[in-house]
């Protein structure tokens, strides 16, 4: 049953102000009193957005009070809002309804047929969303603080579908017809420019959105009935009347007049405990059981080495397993209390590369995170850096999102039941643990004297090289930069890390990435290219993903740390107009971490980031301009840029290795460029 929250003023049913609020002359107090007695029916489609059952989303209409949850609420998504694929299959709701709120990293979405983004905030005008007269508002319901954001009108499906159809040269292909049909299914998305707070209620308000002719779009009949206090025979509307009166009061108190609104709604974000609780439990349990590391074996594998490298060691750890199985496709092994419990152990290997310079000076240990659905062997690409900067890097597979997980990822996204995607972030928990335990084991063993198996191997196979177990850092690029943010928030051993070309959340990144293209055609076709279905799917998946990706963790990297976790500092490197990971995601990450400065001379201003000249002690961002044209403002990849993808070109920047070494050793970041980092500063 839906709880009805009655404002205090509603008790004063004879108040003249209430009578004046009625737009059609009906008896307002009687209407409110009668509707306050209506018992809400079981959750149905929300009549606020009658053209698409799942919208608006996220939406507390599909949550219930839960005194036992950290947020005070629990999701109650009904089956009918789950998009149906072409076979009529819908996702199961149980995995989503475990959550105590909605993802703090998704866009607030609705469907206003015929909407344009004329006059709305863009990624280049985020400050406009905070103006008193902004047509779109995201409001913290408790504090009245407005959330900076921009507005996307979903363009991805329009452009992607045209590209697919044009490539197939279909004889019935009609560009004008197809564009017109697809544009009727565009979601209007208010994208927060900084990750929302945990366990917090927000109100979304939209007003003065225009059609192609410059005319404001009308509200839906359901919303008009609430806004204008019109009688309604819809029990969903009637049962929510009191709740919306309180919502309108809050908006009015914060400068948003109800009569201007085209739609408004509220939602509550998930708690920190919801997103991080299982992983913290695994980490703490494993470190308590194995405070000095885990058993391991070592094998010499020197293939693929360049000049200046002493050796490559394959270190296989007997890792504590918290999954139902060690291979892909398993789930967390849950105990009676709902928390993960150890399920024996499983062998997971790391590739450790050691430079010859470590034969004369002990090399710091650097954990390396690979790229999208990759593997630990990608650490071999770091050999030039290892040689010049005397770093010993070890790479592990990001279990959950590594090459052997591809089949699980694709099956979950294209199989018709998105709830099975939970297998991806749940296995990522094991992946994080593997990194944490590998660093603990290697650092302890490196400091354990000449008799440890690690030091014996370094002496016998690596020319007497040594590792400095007291210096522990992280390097991750692309997916390694993304997931590295989560690892940095979780690590009790790693002090500083480089996050190269990262971003959050995946809900934002996918549509804007060329890497999504090979998957998109298959996934979108499963839903007959319905854009509203696909944005709903991406939002649903994000709620599951938050338990592993940086939306759930980056907020806790520096000062606002997780329980039992020290603070960390990060260096974020961004390649302007990146084809694979949109810069917008990196900027959201930097703002969310907090205290990250934009290191000058800068190539551009980034909203919300302070600029510091040349040198900074602490977390910083360095952006590099390789000469590519600006990325699109809309949610599509940088298809138009036919030049070299700048995504992986940071190593071309003169002096970047020295900058990284200094940051690792001292926490000080220095801009290596003569002016704004651009083509004049690369090899």
N, C-alpha and C positions, 0 to 999 in steps of 0.2 A: 504494500500500500504506500502511496506517495504521501509524505508528510507535508502538510500545509502550514506555512509560516505566515501568521497574520500580523501585519504591522499594528503598532499601538493606535494609530489614528483610526483604524477600522472600527474600533470600539465606539468611536464617536459618530454613530451612523447618522446623526442629524446635522452634522457639520455642513455649513453652507459651502465650504470649499469643495467638499465631495460632490455636492449637487452641481456645482458649476463645472466640474470636470466632465460631466456627461455630455457627449457631443450631439446626441440625438434627442435630448429632452426627456429621456426615461428616468425613472427614479433610481439614481445611482446607489444610494445606501441599500435599498432593497435588493438591487442586482448583486452587489458585493456580498451582502449577507446570505442571499440564496446560494450564490456560487461557492461560498466558503463551506457550505454543507455538502457539496458534491464530492463523492468518493471517486478518486481517480481510477480509471479502468486500467487493466494491465497495459504495460508499455506498448504503445503502437507507434506508427510513424508520427513524427512530430509535425503538426499542422502549421508550424511557423514557416516551414519550407516544403510546401506540398508537392513541388515538382521532383523531389528526390527524397526517398524515405530515410536515408541515413543522415541527412543534413538538418539543421546545422550540426557540425561536429568539430571539436569535442563539445559535449553537451550534458549538463547534469540531469537533464530529463532522463537519461539512461544511467543514472546512478542512484543509490539508496544510502540512507544513513547506516553507519556501522560503528558503534561505539568502541569496538575492539580493534579498529584499524588506526594507524598513526594519523591518517588524514581525517578520520571521522566519517569517511564514506567508503563505498565499495561499488565498482562498476556492475551494472545489470543490463548488459547489452542483449537485446532480444534477437532471435534468429532472423527476423524480417529485415533488419538493417544490414545483414551480411550480404554483400554482392553475390549474385548467382552467376556462375559461369555458363558457357554455352550449352553445357550438359545439364544445367539446372542444379548444380551442386553448390551448396553454401558452406562457409566455414563454420566449424563448431565454436560455440561461444565460451566454453568453460575456461580456456587458457586466458582469455581476455578478462573475464569476470573475476579472476583471482586478484586483480590489481585494485589498489585503493584510490585510484584517481587516473586521470588521463596524462599522457606523455607531456612533460613540460617543454618538449622540443618540436611539436608539430604546429602547423598553421591552423588558425581558427577559420573554418571553411563554411561557406553556405552557397546556395545556388540562387542567383538573381538573373533569370533569363533576360538576355539583351543588355547586360551590364557592360560598361566600358571602365577603363582605369583612368579616364580623363580627370585630372585634378587630384588624383590620389598619390600617396607617397610611393616612391620607387626606391630601389636599392641605392640610388644616388641622391635621394632627398629624404633620408630617414628622419631628419629633424622635423620635417613637415608633419609627421604623424603625431608630434607632441604639441602642435599648435592648438590653441583653444578651439579654433573652428575646424579642426581636421575632420573630414567626412567619416573617417574610420577611427575607432577608439578601442583600445584594450586597457581595461581599468582594473587595478588591484582593488577588490571590493572592500577590503578592510582598511587600507591606507588611502585610497583615492589616487594613488600614484599611477600615472599613465605609462604604458609599456611602449618603447620605441619599436616601430615595425615598418614594413613596406607591404605593398599589395601586389600579388600576382593574380592575373586572370589566366588560368591554366592554358598555356599555348602548346605544351608538349605534344599532346595527342593529335592536335591539328597538323602540326608540321611533320611529326613522325609518320602518321598515317599517309600523308601525301607522298613522303619519300618512299615508303614501302610500295604504295600503289603505282607510283611512277616507275619504280624499278621493275615491277612486274609487268608493266605495259598492258594493263588490263584494257580490253576493248570498251568496257562500259565506264571507264574512268571519266568523270566529269568534275573538274576542279571546282567550279562555282557551286555545284550542287553539294559536293562533299564538304566543302568548307562551311557552307551555310548550315548543314546538318550538324557538323561537329561543333560549331560555335554555339549551338543551343545547349551544349552539355559542358560548358566551361565552368569550373568551380572558381568562385571568388575567394582568395586565400589571403588572410592577414598573417604575414610571416613575422614573428617576433625577431628583432635584431639582437636580442640577448636571451639566453635560456631563462624560462620562467622560474619562479621560486617553487620550492617543494610544498606540497600539502596546502595550497593556497587557492582561494576562489577568485576567479576573474570574471569580469563582465565584458562582453563584446557588444559594441554599438556601431551601427552603420547608418549613415544618413547622407542624403544628397548625392548618391551614386547615380550617374547619368546614363542614358541610352545614346545611341549613335546620333540622335537628333538634338542632344543636349538637354533632354527632359528628364527630370527625376523619375526613377522607377517607382511604381506604387508598391505598398506593402502587401503581403499576402492577406487574404481575408481573415485568417486566424490571428495574425499579429495585429491587424487593424482592430479586431475585436478587443484585444487586450489593451492596446495603446489608447484607443478612443472610448473605452468602456462601453462598447456596443454589446447588446445581448447576443448570446450564442447558444446554439443547441448542441455544440460539440463538448462532450464531457471532459475531454482532455484540456480544452481551453478553459472551461469553467473551473476545473479543479486547480488550475495554475494561476487563477486570477490574483489571489492574495500574494503569492510569491512574486508575480510581476509588478504588483503595486510597490512592493518593497524595492525591487530592482530599479523601477523608474525613479523612486525617491533617491536612491543612491546615485544614479546617473544625474538627476537634477541637482543634487547637492554638489556635484562636480562639473557643472557647466554644460551638461548634455540634456537638452530639452526633449521631453517625450514626444511632443508633436512633430519634431523633425525626423524621428526615427523611421527607417524602412524595415529594420529588424534589429533585435537585441536578444541576447541569451547569456547564460552563465555556465561555467564549468569549473571543476576543481582538479588541480594537478595531483599526481601521485606523490607519495612521501619519499624521503630519502631511504627509509627503511625498506620500502617496497622495491626500490631499484637496486640497492647495494647490500641488503641484508644477507642474502645467500652467499655472495662472494666474500664478504667480510667474515662470515662464519667459517667458510672453507679455509681462507687464508689463516685465520687465527688458530683453527684446529690443527692445520698441518704444521704451522710453525711451532706450536706447542709440542707436538709429537716429535718433530724433527728439527730442533732448534739449531743444530749444527749441519744441517743438510741431509741428503739421502744417499743411499748406496749408488755407485756408478761404476761403469767400466769404460775403458779408453781404447780406441783403435786409431792407428796412424793412417791417414788418407791424404796424401800429398798431391793428388791430381788437381790440376787447375790453378796452381800457384804461379804468381808472377815473381820477377826478380825483387829481392828485398824481403821476401817472406821466409820465415824459418820453418813453419810447419802448418799443417791443418790436422786437427784432431777431431775425431768423432766421439763425443762423450754421450753415452747412453745412460740415462738416469732411471732408477727404479722409483718412479713417481707415485705418491699416494693418489689413488684413483677415487674420485667422488662422483663418477658416472655409472650408469647401469652397464656400460660396456666401454672398452678403451677405444674402439673404432668409431668412425663417424656414424651419426644417426641415433646415438644413445641420448638419454636424458639424465638429469641430476638424480642421484641415488638418495631418495628422501627417507628420513627416519620418521618415527611416530610423531615427532613434534613438527614435522613439515620442513625441517632443515636438512641439508645434505649431510650424509655420513659416509665415512671412508668405506670403499668397496675393494679392499686389497690394494694392489699396486699394478702398474702397467709401464712398460719400457717406452720412454720418449727420448729422442736423440737431439743433440745440439751439434752444430758445426762450429768449431772454435778455430779461428785463424790467429796466428801469432807472428809478428814481424821480427826480423833479425835484430832490430834495434833493442828488442827486449832481452837480448843476450848481454847487454851492457847496462841497461836501466830497466827495472821492472815496469811492465806496461800496465796501465789501468785496464780494468775490465769494463767492456761496453756491451750491453745487451742490444741485439739488433732485431728490429721488426720488419718483416718483408712486406711486399706490395700485395695487391688484390689477388686473393685466392692463390697465393704463391707458396713458396717452400723455403726452408732454412738455408738451402744452397745459395740463395740470393745474397747472402753475406759475402760471397766471393767478390761481388762487385765493389765491396768496400776496401779491397786490398790496397789501392793507391793511398787512401786516407790512412790506413793502418801503417803503411810504410813511412809516410812523411811525418805522421804525428805520434808514432809509437803507441798505438792502441791495439789491444787484443779484443777482438769482437767475437761474440758467439751468437749464432742465429738459431732459433727454434721455429717450428711451424706454429702459426697462430691457430691452434686447434679450435675448430668451430668455423673458421673462415680461411682455411688453407686449401691447397690444391685437392687434397683427398676429401674435402667437404663439399666440393662443387656439386656432386650428385644430390646431396641433401639439400643444399640451397635451392637448386633449380626445381627439384621435386616439390619443395614447400611452396615456392612462388607460383608454380604453374600447375600444381596438382588439384586445385579447387578447394583446398582446406588450408587457409593461411594459419590456422592455429598450430599446424605441424611445424611452422617456422620456429617454434619455441626450441626445437632441437639445436638451432644455430646458436643463439645466445647462451643456452645452457652449456653447450660444449665449449663455448668461449670462456666460461668460468674455469674449466680445466686448462685451457690454453694460458690464461693469466697465471694460474697457480704454477704451471710448468716454468714460466719465466721467473716467478718469485723464488721458487725452490732451486732453480738452476743457479741464479745469482747468489743465493745464500750458500749453496754447496760449493761453488767454485771459489767464492771469496774466502770462505772458511778454510778450504783445502789449500788455497794458495798461501795462506798465512800459517799453515800447520806444520811447517818444517819439511826437510828433504825426504822424509819417509812416506809422505802421502802419495797415493797413486798419481795424482795430478802432477806433483813436482818431480816425481820419478820420470814420468813421460816427457815433461818439459826438458829435463836434463838429458835423457837418452835420445829423444827424437827431435828435439827442437834446439839442439846446440847449447844447452844450458840456459835457455831463456827462463825468465821469471815473470810472474804476474803480481801486481800490487793489489791484494784483496781489500785494502782499505780505500781504494778509489774505484767507485762503482757508478757507472753512468748508463745512459740510454741513447740510442740513435734509431729513429724510425722514419721512413718516408712513405708517402701515399697512404695505403692502408696501415702501414707501420706508424705513420704520423697520427692517423686517426685513432687507432686502438692504443697507441702509445700514451695518449692523454689519459685513458682509463688506467693503464698500468702505472703511470706516474702518480695518480691519485691513490693507488692501492699499495705502492711499494713502501716497505719499511727500511729498505737498504739503499735504494737508488736516490741520490740527492738531486742530480740535475740531468736534464735530457733535452735532446734536439727533436722537435716535431717538424719534419719537413713536409711541405705541401699537404697539410692536414685539413680537417673540417668536421663539422657536425651540423645537424644530424643527418643520418642517411636519408631520411625523408625529404630533406632539402637537396642532398647531393645527387641522388640518382637521376632525376630528370635533367639535370644540368651537366651530366657526364657522358662523354662519348663511350665510356666503358659499359654503359647501360644499354647501348644500342643492340648488341647481340642477344640480350635477354628480353628486351622490351617487345620486339615483334612477336615473340612467342607468348609472352605473358599477356600483353594487351589483346591479342587475338582471342585468348581464352575468354575474354569478357566483351567480345565483339566491338572492341575499340571504344567502349563507353568510358569517356573521360571521368565522369563522376564516380563510377565504380572503381576506377584505378586510383584516384586520389583517396577514396575511402580505404582501399586496400593498403596503400602506402602508410596511411595514418594508423590503421590497425596494427600493422607489422611493427611500426615504430614503438608502440607501447611495449611489445615484447623485447625489442632490441635494446631499449633503454637499460636493461639489466646488465648489459655488457658494453655497449658503445658509449662514447664520451658524453652524450646527453645526460646519462646517469651519473657521471663521475667528474667531468672537467671542472665543475664548480668547486671541487674540494682539493685541487692540486696545491694551492699556495697557503692561504691563511685559514680558510674555512675547512679544515681538514677532517677526514673521516676519523672515527674513534680509534685510538691507538696508533695513529699514523702521523709522522712528522710532516712538516711543510716541504715543498719542493719548488725548484725554479726551472723554467723551460725557455728555450729559444725556439721561436716559431719562424720558419722560413717559408715565404710565399712567392710563387712565380706568377706574376700578373698575367691574367687571361688564360690561366691553366685550362687545358681541354678536359682533364680527367676529374679534378677536384675543384669545384668552384671556389674562388677567393672569398665569396660571401660566407662559406662555411668556416673558413679560417678566421675571418673577422668575428663571427659569432663566437667561436671558440675563445679567441683572445679576450673579448669583452666578458665572457662568462667566467673565465679563470680569474679575471680581476687583477689589476696591478701590472698588466702587460703593457709596455710602452711601444710606440712606433718610433724606431730608431732613425734619426735624421743623419744626413740629408735624405728625405723621403721622396718617393716617386709620386706620392699623392697623399691627400688627407684621408684618414679612415675615421668615420664617425665613431665617437665614443672612446677613442684611444688618445692618451696624452702623447705629445711628441717630446723626445729627449734628444739633445744634440750629441752625436758621435759615440758617447760611452755611457753605459748604464750598469749598475750593479743590481742584478735581479732579472726578472723575466722580461723578454723583449721580442719584438717582431721585426724582421728585416724583409722587405719586399724588393723583388728584382724585376725590372722591366726588360724583357728580351726583344722588344719591338713589335710584339703582336698587337693587332687591333683590339679595341675594347671588347669584352665579352658581352653577349646580349643581356639586356635587363630582364627579359622574360625567362621563364623556366624551361629553356631549351639548351642543349649543348652548343659549343662554339663551332657549329658545323661550317660556318662561312669562312673560318680562318684556315686557309690552305697552307700556311707556313708551318715551320717546325713546332711541335708541341713543346711549350716551355716547362712542362710538368717535371721532367727529370734533369733539368739543365743547371741546377744550382751548383754542382761541382765545377762548372766552368767559371765560376766567379773567383777572380784572383784573390787569394788570401783567406778564403772561407775556411780552410783547414786550420789555420792559425787562430782564427776567430773562435772556432769550435773548441780547440784545445785550451784556449784562455778561459772560455766560459766553463768548461769542465773543471779546470783546476782552481779557478778563483771565483766563479759566479759573475764575472764582469763580462759584458758584451760590448764589443767595439765595432762600429761600422767600418768595413774594409774598403769602402768605395771613396773615390775622389769627390764625387757629388752624389746625386741620386743613383742608386745601383742600376746600371743599364748596360747596353751593349759595349760601352766604352770600358767596362770593368771586367770583361770576360776574356778568357784565353783566345 
